[in-house]
Amino acid sequence: MYSKQEVSKLKQAFWTTFGKYMKPILSADGEIISWSNYKTGIPGISFKMDAGNNQAGISIVISNTDITQQTAYYDLFRSHKTMLATTLEEDDWQWQPGTTDEYGRTVSVISKQLDNVNVLRSEDWPTIISFFKPRIIALDQFWSMAKYAFEGTM
């Protein structure tokens, strides 16, 4: 078992390693980007990556507190589902409208998960990074094309 401090240090080491690995890669728009803390530029829409003790996951989280806005954004993503799947080169992401996050807030989530990996085991890091890298790059490519549709929505 790891202490809380050890877990924190291992997770921080993973994200530092991931950040260094991704640093040379420019965004689809040719800009320097913080891949670990991806900013969509639209309040209430975020791309998140998470790595834990049993799995790693990447997701689009729609967290507007106004449920009408949240639903409108989710519906807009659904209208771009084919483009998203084509850009990701996979169509098996999970679509969850109006679910509850770990803080009890209502959010809508579009996600993909990798099971049987542990961020606390450094030998799993290449597998986790290989899972995150193409998907966050593809999400950035998708967002480069689709973000304008979302800017005028609210």
Helices and strands as residue ranges (DSSP letters): H 4-22, G 35-37, E 45-51, E 55-62, H 67-79, H 81-88, E 94-100, E 106-115, G 122-124, H 125-151
